[in-house]
Each structure stands twice: as C-alpha cells, then as structure tokens.
C-alpha cells in the first residue's frame, strides 16, 4: 500500500477577504511571508488597517512609521 502525505486527506480551503483591495491583501501576505515592507505610500493606510484587523502589530507600526516619514519629507 502506498503511503499518503498527511495532508492529502484534508480538503483544500479558501480564505476570502472581501473588505480590502487585492493589492493591499497581497502586500499584507507578502509581509507575513517575507517580513519585508515594500509597497507604495498610497497603500500603507489600507495595509495598516488590515494589520490592525488581524492583529499584526509589527506591520501596523511599520506602516504608520513609513507614513510619518513620508509626510516629513
């Protein structure tokens, strides 16, 4: 009998996030996987709201710091 991968019996599941733009969610996920913040200033507010909603405080702080720095010039 062939061995099965332990997760092969689990059906694929989707997480649908409808209350944010696709690009903001992509930036949020990129941060979760890479730990880097690389996005245009225009997206920082929305990503900080996502970070707040999902309690990713490190990302929220980074977004707010980047916003403050961008306004200082």
N, C-alpha and C positions, 0 to 999 in steps of 0.2 A: 504494500500500500504506500502511495506517495505521500510524503509529509506536506501539510499545508502551512502556509505562513499564518501566524497567529491572528492577523487582522483580516485574513481573507474571508472570514465568515461575517464580518461586520459590514452592513450596507453603507455605501457612501452617503454622507450627509452634507448638506449645504448650510452655510450661514449667509443669510440675506440681510444686508444693511441698506435700507431704503432712505434713511433720513439724512444722508450725506452724499456728496458728489463722488463719482467713481474715482476721479483723480485724487481727491483727499483721502479716500479709503486706501488707495494704492500707496500713497505716501505714508499713511499710518502703518500699513502692513510692512512696508519696506523698513521702517524704523524698528518694528518688532523683531524682524529677522536679522537686520544688519547692525542696529544700534546707531545708525547714522541719520543725520537730519540734512537732507539735500532736496530742497524744494524752493520754488519762488516765494517771495514775501507775500504775495497775494493769497497763497494757500495756507499760510501759518495760522490765521484765525480759525478757519474751519477745522484744521487738524488739531488745534489745541482744544476745541470743543469735543472732538471725538476722543481725544486723550482723557479729557475730564469725564466724559460719559463712561468710558471703560476703565477709569482709574489708573491710567498710565501716567503717573505724576511726573516722572522724569521727562517724558516727552512734552507734557504740558509746560513745565518750567523752561525747557529748551525753546519751545515755540515763543513763549512770552518774552524771553530774553532776546531772541532774534528780532522780534517785533520792536522792542525797546531800542535795540541797537540800530535798527533801520530808520527809526524816527529821529535818532540823534544825528544821523548823517554820517 
